[in-house]
Protein backbone atom coordinates (compact mmCIF):
# COMPACT_ATOMS: atom_id res chain seq x y z
CA UNK A 1 0.00 0.00 0.00
CA UNK A 2 1.57 3.29 -1.12
CA UNK A 3 0.75 6.78 0.12
CA UNK A 4 0.95 9.73 -2.24
CA UNK A 5 2.14 13.00 -0.60
CA UNK A 6 2.70 15.97 -2.93
CA UNK A 7 3.66 13.76 -5.84
CA UNK A 8 5.89 11.43 -3.80
CA UNK A 9 5.02 7.81 -3.42
CA UNK A 10 5.79 6.56 0.06
CA UNK A 11 5.32 2.93 1.04
CA UNK A 12 6.35 0.90 4.11
CA UNK A 13 10.12 0.46 4.30
CA UNK A 14 10.77 3.25 1.76
CA UNK A 15 13.28 5.95 2.76
CA UNK A 16 12.59 9.18 0.83
CA UNK A 17 15.59 10.83 -0.80
CA UNK A 18 13.89 14.14 -1.53
CA UNK A 19 14.49 16.64 1.31
CA UNK A 20 11.44 18.03 3.07
CA UNK A 21 11.33 21.82 3.50
CA UNK A 22 9.96 23.18 6.74
CA UNK A 23 8.29 25.65 6.86
CA UNK A 24 6.75 25.29 3.46
CA UNK A 25 7.36 28.96 2.58
CA UNK A 26 11.18 29.49 2.51
CA UNK A 27 10.80 33.28 2.85
CA UNK A 28 9.70 32.85 6.49
CA UNK A 29 12.16 30.09 7.44
CA UNK A 30 14.54 32.33 9.44
CA UNK A 31 12.01 34.48 11.30
CA UNK A 32 11.91 34.29 15.07
CA UNK A 33 8.56 34.23 16.75
CA UNK A 34 8.34 36.80 19.57
CA UNK A 35 5.90 37.49 22.34
CA UNK A 36 5.61 41.09 23.39
CA UNK A 37 4.59 42.02 26.93
CA UNK A 38 3.29 45.22 28.40
CA UNK A 39 4.59 46.93 31.53
CA UNK A 40 1.35 48.82 32.09
CA UNK A 41 -0.44 48.00 35.38
CA UNK A 42 -3.81 46.38 35.05
CA UNK A 43 -6.34 49.00 36.08
CA UNK A 44 -8.73 46.44 37.58
CA UNK A 45 -6.20 45.35 40.23
CA UNK A 46 -4.62 48.67 41.30
CA UNK A 47 -6.57 51.12 43.43
CA UNK A 48 -6.43 54.74 42.24
CA UNK A 49 -4.60 57.36 44.31
CA UNK A 50 -5.24 61.06 44.71
CA UNK A 51 -1.56 61.88 45.31
CA UNK A 52 0.34 62.35 42.04
CA UNK A 53 3.76 61.19 43.26
CA UNK A 54 2.61 58.30 45.44
CA UNK A 55 2.50 54.76 44.11
CA UNK A 56 -0.88 53.08 44.25
CA UNK A 57 0.80 49.80 45.24
CA UNK A 58 1.74 49.47 48.92
CA UNK A 59 5.50 49.16 49.60
CA UNK A 60 6.93 46.02 51.16
CA UNK A 61 7.43 46.75 54.83
CA UNK A 62 8.06 45.17 58.19
CA UNK A 63 5.43 45.51 60.91
CA UNK A 64 5.42 48.09 63.68
CA UNK A 65 7.04 47.19 67.00
CA UNK A 66 5.08 45.54 69.79
CA UNK A 67 4.64 47.58 72.97
CA UNK A 68 4.39 47.22 76.77
CA UNK A 69 6.64 44.18 77.16
CA UNK A 70 6.15 42.51 80.54
CA UNK A 71 7.97 39.51 82.03
CA UNK A 72 6.55 37.15 84.66
CA UNK A 73 8.70 34.38 86.11
CA UNK A 74 7.59 31.31 88.02
CA UNK A 75 9.44 29.68 90.94
CA UNK A 76 12.35 27.46 89.93
CA UNK A 77 11.72 23.72 89.60
CA UNK A 78 14.72 21.34 89.35
CA UNK A 79 17.03 24.23 88.46
CA UNK A 80 14.77 25.44 85.62
CA UNK A 81 12.73 28.62 85.55
CA UNK A 82 9.72 29.29 83.32
CA UNK A 83 9.54 32.81 81.90
CA UNK A 84 6.27 34.17 80.53
CA UNK A 85 6.50 37.20 78.20
CA UNK A 86 3.47 39.42 77.60
CA UNK A 87 3.19 42.30 75.12
CA UNK A 88 0.65 44.39 73.21
CA UNK A 89 0.22 43.81 69.48
CA UNK A 90 0.57 46.85 67.20
CA UNK A 91 -3.02 48.03 66.79
CA UNK A 92 -4.34 48.03 63.22
CA UNK A 93 -1.04 47.04 61.62
CA UNK A 94 -1.83 44.94 58.51
CA UNK A 95 1.78 43.70 58.31
CA UNK A 96 1.89 42.14 61.81
CA UNK A 97 1.77 38.32 61.65
CA UNK A 98 3.38 37.36 64.96
CA UNK A 99 6.27 37.92 67.33
CA UNK A 100 9.58 36.35 68.32
CA UNK A 101 11.08 36.41 71.82
CA UNK A 102 14.86 36.61 72.18
CA UNK A 103 16.95 36.21 75.35
CA UNK A 104 20.22 38.13 75.59
CA UNK A 105 22.21 36.64 78.44
CA UNK A 106 24.54 38.78 80.54
CA UNK A 107 27.92 39.22 78.88
CA UNK A 108 26.69 38.19 75.42
CA UNK A 109 26.13 40.59 72.53
CA UNK A 110 23.86 38.41 70.40
CA UNK A 111 20.39 37.44 71.65
CA UNK A 112 19.09 33.88 71.13
CA UNK A 113 15.61 33.03 69.84
CA UNK A 114 13.70 31.26 72.65
CA UNK A 115 10.01 31.53 71.62
CA UNK A 116 7.78 32.60 68.78
CA UNK A 117 4.09 32.74 68.00
CA UNK A 118 1.14 34.70 66.75
CA UNK A 119 -0.04 36.22 70.02
CA UNK A 120 0.82 37.13 73.59
CA UNK A 121 1.77 35.60 76.03
CA UNK A 122 4.69 33.33 75.11
CA UNK A 123 6.64 31.11 77.50
CA UNK A 124 10.08 29.50 77.58
CA UNK A 125 12.17 27.63 80.16
CA UNK A 126 15.81 28.40 81.04
CA UNK A 127 18.28 27.33 83.73
CA UNK A 128 18.45 29.39 86.93
CA UNK A 129 21.16 32.07 86.76
CA UNK A 130 22.19 34.94 89.07
CA UNK A 131 23.11 37.36 86.26
CA UNK A 132 20.77 39.97 84.83
CA UNK A 133 19.47 39.14 81.34
CA UNK A 134 17.33 41.02 78.81
CA UNK A 135 14.25 39.76 76.91
CA UNK A 136 13.63 41.34 73.46
CA UNK A 137 10.34 40.99 71.54
CA UNK A 138 10.36 41.53 67.77
CA UNK A 139 7.38 41.91 65.46
CA UNK A 140 7.28 39.52 62.50
CA UNK A 141 5.48 40.00 59.18
CA UNK A 142 5.48 38.56 55.67
CA UNK A 143 8.21 40.98 54.57
CA UNK A 144 10.53 40.57 57.54
CA UNK A 145 11.16 41.13 61.20
CA UNK A 146 11.95 44.25 63.23
CA UNK A 147 15.54 44.66 64.45
CA UNK A 148 16.18 42.60 67.60
CA UNK A 149 18.40 45.05 69.47
CA UNK A 150 16.14 48.06 68.80
CA UNK A 151 12.90 46.20 69.60
CA UNK A 152 11.16 46.63 72.96
CA UNK A 153 12.90 44.79 75.78
CA UNK A 154 12.59 44.05 79.49
CA UNK A 155 15.26 43.03 82.03
CA UNK A 156 14.84 39.68 83.76
CA UNK A 157 16.64 37.94 86.64
CA UNK A 158 16.51 34.15 86.66
CA UNK A 159 17.01 33.50 90.39
C-alpha positions in Angstrom: 0.0 0.0 0.0 1.6 3.3 -1.1 0.7 6.8 0.1 1.0 9.7 -2.2 2.1 13.0 -0.6 2.7 16.0 -2.9 3.7 13.8 -5.8 5.9 11.4 -3.8 5.0 7.8 -3.4 5.8 6.6 0.1 5.3 2.9 1.0 6.4 0.9 4.1 10.1 0.5 4.3 10.8 3.3 1.8 13.3 6.0 2.8 12.6 9.2 0.8 15.6 10.8 -0.8 13.9 14.1 -1.5 14.5 16.6 1.3 11.4 18.0 3.1 11.3 21.8 3.5 10.0 23.2 6.7 8.3 25.7 6.9 6.7 25.3 3.5 7.4 29.0 2.6 11.2 29.5 2.5 10.8 33.3 2.9 9.7 32.9 6.5 12.2 30.1 7.4 14.5 32.3 9.4 12.0 34.5 11.3 11.9 34.3 15.1 8.6 34.2 16.8 8.3 36.8 19.6 5.9 37.5 22.3 5.6 41.1 23.4 4.6 42.0 26.9 3.3 45.2 28.4 4.6 46.9 31.5 1.4 48.8 32.1 -0.4 48.0 35.4 -3.8 46.4 35.0 -6.3 49.0 36.1 -8.7 46.4 37.6 -6.2 45.4 40.2 -4.6 48.7 41.3 -6.6 51.1 43.4 -6.4 54.7 42.2 -4.6 57.4 44.3 -5.2 61.1 44.7 -1.6 61.9 45.3 0.3 62.4 42.0 3.8 61.2 43.3 2.6 58.3 45.4 2.5 54.8 44.1 -0.9 53.1 44.3 0.8 49.8 45.2 1.7 49.5 48.9 5.5 49.2 49.6 6.9 46.0 51.2 7.4 46.8 54.8 8.1 45.2 58.2 5.4 45.5 60.9 5.4 48.1 63.7 7.0 47.2 67.0 5.1 45.5 69.8 4.6 47.6 73.0 4.4 47.2 76.8 6.6 44.2 77.2 6.2 42.5 80.5 8.0 39.5 82.0 6.5 37.2 84.7 8.7 34.4 86.1 7.6 31.3 88.0 9.4 29.7 90.9 12.4 27.5 89.9 11.7 23.7 89.6 14.7 21.3 89.4 17.0 24.2 88.5 14.8 25.4 85.6 12.7 28.6 85.6 9.7 29.3 83.3 9.5 32.8 81.9 6.3 34.2 80.5 6.5 37.2 78.2 3.5 39.4 77.6 3.2 42.3 75.1 0.7 44.4 73.2 0.2 43.8 69.5 0.6 46.9 67.2 -3.0 48.0 66.8 -4.3 48.0 63.2 -1.0 47.0 61.6 -1.8 44.9 58.5 1.8 43.7 58.3 1.9 42.1 61.8 1.8 38.3 61.7 3.4 37.4 65.0 6.3 37.9 67.3 9.6 36.3 68.3 11.1 36.4 71.8 14.9 36.6 72.2 16.9 36.2 75.3 20.2 38.1 75.6 22.2 36.6 78.4 24.5 38.8 80.5 27.9 39.2 78.9 26.7 38.2 75.4 26.1 40.6 72.5 23.9 38.4 70.4 20.4 37.4 71.7 19.1 33.9 71.1 15.6 33.0 69.8 13.7 31.3 72.6 10.0 31.5 71.6 7.8 32.6 68.8 4.1 32.7 68.0 1.1 34.7 66.8 0.0 36.2 70.0 0.8 37.1 73.6 1.8 35.6 76.0 4.7 33.3 75.1 6.6 31.1 77.5 10.1 29.5 77.6 12.2 27.6 80.2 15.8 28.4 81.0 18.3 27.3 83.7 18.5 29.4 86.9 21.2 32.1 86.8 22.2 34.9 89.1 23.1 37.4 86.3 20.8 40.0 84.8 19.5 39.1 81.3 17.3 41.0 78.8 14.3 39.8 76.9 13.6 41.3 73.5 10.3 41.0 71.5 10.4 41.5 67.8 7.4 41.9 65.5 7.3 39.5 62.5 5.5 40.0 59.2 5.5 38.6 55.7 8.2 41.0 54.6 10.5 40.6 57.5 11.2 41.1 61.2 12.0 44.2 63.2 15.5 44.7 64.4 16.2 42.6 67.6 18.4 45.0 69.5 16.1 48.1 68.8 12.9 46.2 69.6 11.2 46.6 73.0 12.9 44.8 75.8 12.6 44.1 79.5 15.3 43.0 82.0 14.8 39.7 83.8 16.6 37.9 86.6 16.5 34.2 86.7 17.0 33.5 90.4 
